[in-house]
């Protein structure tokens, strides 16, 4: 997908956001084999610091993916309301610099702060055990941060969904029966698809998180299951490609029916 997208218009802000989304998916996928190895062996054979990195990556992946989804959809909404085909950087180098600056901030600011606070409780952890950082959530500051994060994610996703439905309804009223023949309609369906990915992958975890905050010990493994559901967002662009394929098939069939 990165290879295919790099051959398209990389000046487009939408394409730049999607490429960055693919990068964070790729980084997270590299950590999955270590999780699988641990759950098979029931023993962590690497350094404890590396355990913290692997354990925290699923959270970092989830929230960075959410940020890229919001950025991608915001760009498309601005493009629609300003009646522009696409919003672009002036030069290709600008998109590279913007992406590089973003990742420098992530690697030099966000991740170090996250790693320093992750697994930093006064209680000691077993060096041969991993992913058991649920003790951290008992800290008042962490509890407050969790509630704020949950509220922000629910609110942002609901606002995006309302705006997206408004746009689709407006396009359908404008184009009526010919809506399926227009690229504008399919673009908005793709945007709706990204919102559905957020609802399916992020809502279950954060809804359960509200209960989990008060029942950390007895619900640890259930939390791991819901956390694993968030990782399914890695399949978003695969499904996106399938959707694009069916769009082309449908438009081709429509063209043939009109010609006949």
C-alpha positions in Angstrom: 0.0 0.0 0.0 2.9 2.4 0.8 4.5 1.6 -2.6 1.2 2.2 -4.4 0.4 5.4 -2.6 3.9 6.8 -3.1 3.3 6.6 -6.9 0.2 8.8 -6.6 0.1 12.5 -5.9 2.2 12.7 -2.7 1.5 16.5 -2.5 -2.0 15.7 -1.4 -2.6 16.1 2.4 -5.0 13.1 2.3 -2.4 10.8 0.8 0.2 12.1 3.2 -2.1 11.3 6.2 -2.8 7.8 4.8 0.9 7.1 4.3 1.7 8.1 7.9 -1.2 5.9 9.1 0.3 3.0 7.2 3.7 3.7 8.9 2.2 3.5 12.4 0.4 0.3 11.4 3.7 -1.1 10.2 5.6 -0.2 13.3 2.9 -1.8 15.5 2.8 -5.0 13.5 6.6 -5.5 14.1 5.8 -5.8 17.8 3.1 -8.4 17.4 5.4 -11.5 17.2 6.9 -10.6 20.6 3.4 -10.6 22.1 2.6 -14.0 20.5 5.9 -15.5 21.7 5.1 -14.3 25.3 1.6 -15.8 25.4 2.8 -19.1 24.0 5.8 -19.4 26.3 4.1 -17.7 29.3 7.5 -16.2 30.0 9.3 -13.0 28.9 12.8 -13.8 27.8 13.9 -10.2 26.8 14.8 -7.2 28.9 12.1 -5.6 31.0 12.6 -2.2 29.3 11.9 -3.9 25.9 8.7 -5.3 27.5 7.6 -1.8 28.4 8.2 -0.7 24.8 6.3 -3.7 23.3 3.5 -3.3 25.8 3.0 0.4 25.3 3.1 0.2 21.5 -0.5 -1.1 21.3 -1.6 2.0 23.1 0.6 4.3 21.1 -0.7 2.7 17.9 -4.3 3.1 18.9 -4.1 6.8 19.8 -1.8 7.8 16.9 -4.1 6.0 14.5 -7.0 7.9 16.0 -5.2 11.2 15.4 -4.4 10.3 11.8 -8.0 9.3 11.2 -9.2 12.7 12.6 -6.6 14.6 10.5 -7.6 12.6 7.4 -11.3 13.3 7.8 -10.8 16.9 8.8 -8.9 17.5 5.6 -11.7 15.9 3.5 -14.4 18.0 5.3 -12.4 21.2 4.7 -12.0 20.2 1.1 -15.8 19.6 0.7 -17.0 22.7 2.4 -14.4 24.9 0.6 -15.5 23.1 -2.7 -12.0 22.0 -3.6 -11.1 18.8 -5.2 -8.2 18.3 -2.9 -5.9 20.2 -0.5 -2.3 19.9 -1.4 1.2 21.0 -0.3 2.9 23.4 -2.6 5.7 20.9 -3.3 6.4 17.3 -2.6 9.2 18.2 -0.3 6.8 20.0 1.9 4.8 16.8 2.6 8.1 15.0 3.4 9.2 17.8 5.8 5.7 17.9 7.5 5.8 14.1 8.0 9.4 14.1 9.2 8.6 16.9 11.7 5.6 15.0 13.0 7.6 11.8 13.5 10.5 13.7 15.2 8.0 15.1 17.7 6.5 11.6 18.2 9.9 9.9 18.8 11.6 12.7 20.7 8.8 14.0 22.8 5.7 11.8 23.0 7.2 8.4 23.2 9.9 9.2 25.8 7.4 10.8 28.1 5.0 7.9 27.6 7.7 5.3 28.3 9.0 7.1 31.4 5.5 7.1 32.9 4.5 3.6 31.7 5.2 1.0 34.3 6.6 3.6 36.7 4.7 2.7 39.8 6.3 2.0 43.2 5.3 -1.7 43.0 7.9 -4.0 41.6 7.2 -6.2 38.5 8.5 -9.7 37.8 11.3 -9.5 35.1 10.0 -12.7 33.4 6.4 -11.4 33.2 5.1 -8.8 30.7 2.0 -6.7 29.9 1.0 -6.7 33.6 1.0 -2.9 34.0 -2.6 -2.6 35.2 -1.3 -1.4 38.6 -0.6 1.9 37.0 -4.2 2.7 36.6 -4.8 3.0 40.3 -2.9 6.3 40.4 -5.4 9.3 40.6 -3.7 11.2 37.8 -3.9 8.1 35.5 -7.6 7.6 36.3 -8.4 11.3 35.5 -6.4 11.0 32.3 -8.3 7.9 31.3 -11.7 9.5 31.8 -10.7 12.6 29.8 -9.3 10.4 27.0 -12.5 8.3 26.8 -14.7 11.5 26.8 -12.6 13.1 24.0 -12.6 10.0 21.8 -16.4 9.5 22.1 -17.1 13.2 21.5 -14.8 13.5 18.5 -16.1 10.4 16.8 -19.7 11.4 17.4 -19.1 14.9 15.9 -17.3 13.3 12.9 -20.2 10.9 12.3 -22.8 13.7 12.5 -20.8 15.8 10.0 -20.3 12.9 7.7 -24.0 11.9 7.7 -24.9 15.6 7.0 -22.5 15.7 4.0 -23.8 12.3 2.5 -27.4 13.4 2.9 -26.7 16.7 1.2 -24.9 15.0 -1.7 -27.8 12.5 -2.1 -30.3 15.3 -2.2 -28.3 17.1 -4.8 -27.5 14.2 -7.1 -30.5 12.0 -6.3 -30.6 8.8 -8.4 -27.3 9.5 -10.1 -25.4 9.7 -6.8 -23.8 6.3 -7.3 -22.3 7.5 -10.6 -20.4 10.3 -9.0 -16.9 10.2 -7.5 -17.9 12.7 -4.9 -20.4 10.3 -3.3 -17.9 7.4 -3.2 -15.3 9.7 -1.6 -17.7 10.4 1.3 -18.5 6.8 1.6 -14.8 6.1 2.1 -14.7 8.8 4.8 -17.7 7.1 6.5 -15.8 3.8 6.3 -12.9 5.3 8.4 -15.5 6.5 11.0 -16.9 3.0 11.1 -13.4 1.6 11.7 -13.0 3.9 14.7 -16.5 2.9 16.0 -15.8 -0.8 15.6 -12.2 -0.8 16.8 -12.1 1.9 19.5 -15.6 2.1 21.0 -15.7 -1.4 22.6 -12.3 -0.9 24.3 -13.1 2.6 25.7 -16.7 1.6 26.8 -15.2 -1.4 28.7 -12.4 0.9 30.0 -15.0 2.8 32.1 -15.7 -0.4 34.0 -12.1 -1.6 34.0 -10.8 1.5 35.8 -12.6 0.4 38.9 -12.0 -3.4 38.4 -8.5 -3.7 37.2 -7.3 -6.9 38.9 -10.3 -9.2 38.1 -10.8 -7.9 34.5 -7.2 -7.7 33.3 -7.5 -10.4 30.6 -10.8 -9.1 29.4 -9.1 -5.7 29.0 -6.4 -7.4 26.9 -9.1 -8.9 24.6 -10.7 -5.5 24.1 -7.3 -3.9 23.6 -6.6 -6.5 20.9 -9.8 -5.4 19.1 -8.2 -2.0 18.6 -5.4 -3.6 16.7 -7.9 -4.7 14.0 -7.6 -1.1 12.7 -4.5 -2.3 10.9 -6.8 -3.9 8.4 -8.5 -0.6 7.5 -6.6 0.2 4.3 -6.9 -3.5 3.1 -10.7 -3.1 3.4 -10.4 0.3 1.9 -8.7 -1.2 -1.2 -11.4 -3.8 -1.5 -14.0 -1.0 -1.3 -12.3 0.9 -4.1 -12.2 -2.3 -6.2 -16.0 -2.8 -5.8 -16.6 0.9 -6.6 -14.8 0.5 -9.9 -16.7 -2.8 -10.7 -20.0 -1.1 -9.9 -19.2 1.9 -12.1 -18.1 -0.3 -14.9 -21.3 -2.4 -14.7 -23.4 0.9 -14.7 -21.5 2.1 -17.8 -22.2 -1.2 -19.6 -25.9 -1.1 -18.7 -26.2 2.4 -20.0 -24.4 1.5 -23.3 -26.7 -1.4 -23.8 
